[in-house]
Structure formats: structure tokens, C-alpha cells
Amino acid sequence: MPELPEVETVRRSLEPVLTGRTLRRVTIEDGRLTRPYDPVHVAAELQSETVAAVERRGKYLILRLASGRALLVHLRMTGSFHVDEQPSHERAVVVLDDRTRVSYRDVRRFGTWLLLEPDEVEPYLAEKVGEEPLDALFTVARLGERIERRRAPIKSALLDQRTLAGLGNIYTDEALWWARIHPLRPAESLERDEVRHLHRAIRRALERGIARQGADLGDGVYRGGRMQKEFKVYGRENEPCDRCGTPIVKTRVGGRGTWFCPACQAARSSASRPSRSRRQSSV
């Protein structure tokens, strides 16, 4: 599934194409894309709207419309946009006022398009996603507050979009490697210095991903990124750790494939677990 760096890359590619343009013709051919709403009705509502801005919130693409409404697009597993192409598995097509053709492709049909009224947009996003990890207002203290009472493994806590917006399997594994934290550590067990390292590691992993235009895993879902060439642990089972040479191990956390270095990210025993006063609650 495209994560924050991939979705941000898509946003940047669509921004110059869509901003200021009017949607002259909209066709939605798959009812699953807009359910429970009628795709014909949604297409009619979008037609003649002008795109004021193309934004991102977590893994959501947001087309802010001049009317104040917004179209929220979640790519899910296999959603993607194509400009002036006719890809297979095309689910929707938008023709702009300059005749540019923007198509939406989705092989597995899990993606969603949701048209919201002006007063619905921010409440909807606030309910679905947490803070932006690259936002200047997202501090070490804020991260500590998000995880200090979470007994779940730290990886599961970070994958929860209500904790942080945009982190997925790839960049969570990468961030935990940078922070030297075992993915199965209870989130509440992290000490304040570990939270500080994790905060920096999350930003580092995401910023590297954006700079390299995301990760292309070769499955046709997301194309053109280079981050896959620089993974530290993700997908590298039995390969040597770049930091210490220990073979990377694969396990499962919350049903998700998880890669880590057993030496750099050693698990802590419960006997060494610090009291709450020494943990992230004091950040």
C-alpha cells in the first residue's frame, strides 16, 4: 500500500496538472469506488468543479474544490493516477478544461473516493488520522503522549493511523531500525531518550522516502520510486544489517510481515523495564 512518501509524491505530480483546472467531464465506472453513494451522482456533483488545491493528509489525497467541498481519495492497496494514459483496470476518468485526461486505476478495487461538504472535511479527517509526523508542531513530547499508555507493540501503535498519519509497514520498519528499537517492544515501555530517537528516526525514514520519490516494489502498484534500493531492513530477510552485519530477521507483528536486526534492535527483558516516571510520560 502506498504510504506517506508515495502519496506525497503522487500529490506533487498531480498538483501542477489539477490546480486551477475545471473538471469538464467526470466518469466513474466502478460503484465500489464511491459506495455507499451512487457513482453517477458523485460524478455529476464533481463535474464543473474547479480544483483550488491538491493536498495530502496522511495517506489521503485531498482535492480542495473552489466551492469549499473536497474530494478525499484513498489509494488503498493498488490505486494510482495516470495522466494522458489509458491503463488497464481503469475505474474513473476526469477530463480537464485543457483536455488533459486523468485516469484512476485500481486493480484490486479497494480505493475510495469520498466527496465531502465544506463543514464535513476537517471533522472527518480529525476522526480518521492523527498528527502529521513531518509537521513542525509534531514534537517529541507529542509522540510521547501518543504512545505512553499503549501496551501494544510499538510497531502496531505506529501503524495505527490515529497515532500518526501516513506511516505504513515499510517506513515503520525502517524508522524502528534507525531508532534501534525492537518492533515488539510495548509502546509504553519506551524511555524518553528512546522516544526522542524514534521521533528523529520517523522523520528521517519519511524524508528519505520523499526525497527518493517513494518505493517501487516492482508489483505495478507504484512506479518510479528509488527508495527500495536503500531499505535498511524491509524485505531483507537473511541479508546482513548495514550497521552491524547480523542477518536481518523476519517476524510478524499484528499480522504484518516485519523485518528487523536482532542485534541492533535487541528486545528488552521485562526485568529491565523502567518505571513510568523514567519513560516517555516525562518527555
ROMI-145342 format. One line per 2 residues: for each residue x, y, z of C-alpha. Coordinates in Angstrom, 1 decimal, m for minus. Example, Ala and Ser with C-alpha at 12.3 -4.5 7.8 and 13.67 -1.06 7.14 Angstrom:
<sites>
12.3,m4.5,7.8 ~ 13.7,m1.1,7.1
</sites>
This chain:
<sites>
0.0,0.0,0.0 ~ 1.4,3.5,m0.8
2.5,5.2,2.3 ~ 3.1,8.9,3.1
6.2,9.3,0.8 ~ 4.4,7.6,m2.1
1.2,9.5,m1.6 ~ 3.1,12.8,m1.2
4.9,12.0,m4.5 ~ 1.6,11.4,m6.2
0.3,14.7,m4.8 ~ 3.3,16.6,m6.1
2.8,15.1,m9.6 ~ m0.9,15.9,m9.7
m0.6,19.4,m8.2 ~ 0.5,21.2,m11.4
m1.9,19.1,m13.5 ~ m5.0,19.8,m11.5
m4.6,23.1,m9.6 ~ m6.8,25.8,m11.1
m8.3,23.4,m13.6 ~ m12.1,22.7,m14.1
m13.4,19.2,m14.2 ~ m15.2,19.3,m17.5
m16.2,15.6,m17.7 ~ m16.1,13.0,m14.9
m16.9,9.3,m15.4 ~ m16.8,6.8,m12.5
m17.2,3.3,m13.8 ~ m16.9,1.3,m10.6
m19.6,1.6,m7.9 ~ m17.2,0.3,m5.3
m15.1,3.5,m5.6 ~ m17.8,5.7,m4.1
m20.0,3.3,m2.2 ~ m22.4,3.7,m0.5
m23.0,6.7,m2.8 ~ m24.1,6.4,m6.4
m21.1,6.9,m8.7 ~ m23.2,8.6,m11.3
m24.4,11.1,m8.7 ~ m20.9,11.7,m7.4
m19.5,12.2,m10.9 ~ m22.3,14.7,m11.7
m21.5,16.6,m8.5 ~ m17.8,16.8,m9.4
m18.4,17.9,m12.9 ~ m17.8,21.7,m13.4
m15.9,22.0,m10.1 ~ m12.6,23.8,m10.1
m9.6,22.4,m8.2 ~ m8.3,25.0,m5.8
m5.5,22.9,m4.3 ~ m4.1,19.4,m4.1
m3.2,18.4,m0.6 ~ m2.3,15.3,1.4
m3.3,14.2,4.9 ~ m1.7,11.0,6.0
m2.4,8.6,3.2 ~ m5.3,10.6,1.9
m5.1,12.8,m1.2 ~ m7.3,15.9,m0.9
m8.6,17.8,m3.9 ~ m9.8,21.1,m2.4
m12.5,22.5,m4.7 ~ m13.4,26.1,m5.3
m16.9,25.5,m3.9 ~ m15.4,24.6,m0.5
m16.1,20.9,m0.9 ~ m13.3,18.4,m1.1
m12.7,15.0,m2.8 ~ m10.8,12.6,m0.5
m9.0,9.9,m2.3 ~ m7.5,6.9,m0.6
m5.4,4.7,m2.9 ~ m5.5,1.7,m0.5
m3.7,m1.3,m2.0 ~ m3.5,m0.7,m5.7
m4.9,2.7,m6.6 ~ m2.9,5.0,m8.9
m3.4,8.1,m11.1 ~ m2.3,8.3,m14.8
m2.1,11.4,m16.9 ~ m2.9,11.1,m20.6
m2.6,7.4,m20.4 ~ m5.2,4.6,m20.8
m4.1,2.0,m18.3 ~ m5.8,m1.4,m17.6
m8.2,m1.6,m14.7 ~ m9.4,1.9,m15.2
m12.1,2.8,m12.7 ~ m12.6,6.5,m13.2
m11.7,9.2,m15.7 ~ m11.6,13.0,m15.4
m11.2,15.3,m18.4 ~ m10.0,18.8,m17.5
m10.8,22.1,m19.2 ~ m7.4,21.9,m21.1
m8.3,18.5,m22.4 ~ m5.9,16.7,m20.1
m7.1,13.2,m19.3 ~ m6.6,12.0,m15.7
m7.5,8.4,m15.1 ~ m7.7,6.4,m11.9
m6.5,2.8,m12.0 ~ m7.2,0.2,m9.3
m6.5,m3.5,m9.8 ~ m7.9,m4.8,m6.5
m10.6,m2.1,m6.2 ~ m10.0,m1.2,m2.6
m9.5,2.5,m3.2 ~ m12.1,5.1,m2.3
m13.4,8.5,m3.5 ~ m15.4,10.5,m0.9
m16.9,13.9,m1.8 ~ m17.4,15.9,1.4
m19.2,19.2,2.0 ~ m17.2,22.1,3.4
m18.2,21.6,7.0 ~ m17.5,17.8,6.8
m13.9,17.8,5.7 ~ m11.9,18.6,8.8
m14.1,16.6,11.3 ~ m13.8,13.6,9.0
m10.0,13.8,8.8 ~ m9.7,14.5,12.6
m11.5,11.3,13.3 ~ m9.6,9.2,10.8
m6.0,10.3,11.2 ~ m3.6,11.5,13.8
m0.9,14.2,13.6 ~ 1.4,14.6,10.6
4.8,13.3,11.6 ~ 6.6,15.9,9.4
4.7,18.8,10.8 ~ 6.7,21.3,12.8
4.1,21.1,15.6 ~ 4.7,17.4,16.0
7.3,17.3,18.7 ~ 9.0,14.6,20.8
6.6,15.4,23.6 ~ 3.6,14.9,21.3
4.9,11.5,20.2 ~ 5.4,10.5,23.8
1.8,11.5,24.6 ~ 0.5,9.4,21.7
2.2,6.2,22.9 ~ 2.7,6.5,26.6
m0.4,4.4,27.6 ~ m0.2,1.9,24.6
0.5,m1.7,25.7 ~ 0.6,m2.8,22.1
3.9,m3.4,20.3 ~ 5.4,m0.2,19.2
5.1,m1.2,15.6 ~ 1.4,m1.8,16.0
1.0,1.6,17.7 ~ 2.8,3.4,14.9
0.7,1.6,12.2 ~ m2.5,2.9,13.9
m3.3,5.9,11.7 ~ m4.9,7.6,14.7
m1.5,7.7,16.4 ~ 0.4,9.1,13.4
m0.8,9.9,9.9 ~ 0.8,8.1,7.0
3.1,5.5,8.5 ~ 2.8,2.0,7.0
4.7,m1.2,7.0 ~ 7.7,m0.1,5.1
8.6,3.1,6.9 ~ 7.7,1.9,10.3
10.2,m1.0,10.0 ~ 12.8,1.5,8.6
12.2,4.0,11.4 ~ 12.5,1.4,14.1
15.8,0.3,12.6 ~ 17.1,3.8,12.7
15.9,4.2,16.3 ~ 17.4,0.8,17.3
14.0,m0.3,18.8 ~ 12.6,m3.8,18.6
9.2,m3.8,16.8 ~ 7.6,m6.0,19.6
8.6,m3.7,22.5 ~ 5.4,m2.4,24.2
4.9,1.2,23.2 ~ 4.5,2.3,26.8
7.9,0.8,27.7 ~ 10.0,3.3,25.7
12.1,5.6,27.7 ~ 12.2,9.3,27.0
15.6,9.1,25.1 ~ 14.2,6.3,23.0
11.1,8.4,22.2 ~ 13.5,11.2,21.1
15.4,8.8,18.9 ~ 12.2,7.4,17.5
10.8,10.8,16.7 ~ 14.0,11.6,14.7
14.0,8.2,13.1 ~ 10.4,8.6,11.9
11.2,11.9,10.2 ~ 14.4,10.5,8.8
12.7,7.5,7.2 ~ 9.9,9.6,5.7
12.1,12.4,4.4 ~ 14.4,9.8,2.7
11.4,8.2,1.2 ~ 10.0,11.5,m0.2
13.5,12.5,m1.5 ~ 13.6,9.3,m3.4
10.0,9.6,m4.6 ~ 8.9,6.6,m2.6
9.5,2.9,m3.1 ~ 8.7,0.9,m6.3
8.3,m2.7,m5.2 ~ 8.0,m3.9,m8.8
4.4,m5.0,m8.4 ~ 3.0,m2.3,m10.7
1.2,m0.6,m7.8 ~ 3.6,2.4,m7.6
6.1,3.2,m10.2 ~ 9.3,5.2,m10.4
10.5,5.5,m6.8 ~ 14.0,4.6,m5.7
13.7,4.1,m2.0 ~ 13.6,0.3,m2.4
17.3,0.4,m3.3 ~ 18.1,1.8,0.2
16.0,m0.2,2.5 ~ 17.8,m1.0,5.8
15.6,m3.9,6.9 ~ 12.3,m4.0,4.9
12.2,m7.1,2.7 ~ 15.8,m8.0,3.5
15.4,m11.3,5.4 ~ 18.8,m13.1,5.9
20.7,m10.2,4.4 ~ 23.4,m8.5,6.6
22.5,m5.5,8.6 ~ 24.1,m2.4,7.1
25.1,m1.3,10.6 ~ 26.4,m4.5,12.3
26.4,m7.3,9.7 ~ 23.9,m9.5,11.6
21.4,m11.2,9.3 ~ 18.0,m9.5,9.2
15.2,m11.4,10.7 ~ 11.5,m11.5,9.6
8.7,m12.0,12.1 ~ 5.0,m10.9,12.3
3.6,m8.1,14.4 ~ m0.2,m7.7,14.4
m0.4,m9.9,11.3 ~ 2.0,m7.8,9.3
5.4,m9.0,8.0 ~ 8.1,m7.3,10.0
11.8,m7.1,9.4 ~ 14.4,m6.1,12.0
18.0,m6.6,13.1 ~ 18.1,m8.8,16.2
21.4,m7.3,17.3 ~ 20.8,m3.6,16.7
17.2,m3.8,17.8 ~ 17.5,m6.3,20.7
14.5,m7.0,22.8 ~ 14.5,m5.9,26.4
13.6,m8.2,29.3 ~ 10.6,m7.2,31.5
13.0,m7.0,34.5 ~ 14.8,m4.1,32.9
11.7,m2.2,32.1 ~ 11.9,1.2,33.7
9.2,2.8,35.9 ~ 6.7,5.1,34.2
8.4,8.1,35.8 ~ 11.5,7.4,33.7
9.6,6.7,30.5 ~ 8.1,8.9,27.8
5.5,10.4,30.1 ~ 8.2,12.7,31.3
9.3,13.9,27.9
</sites>
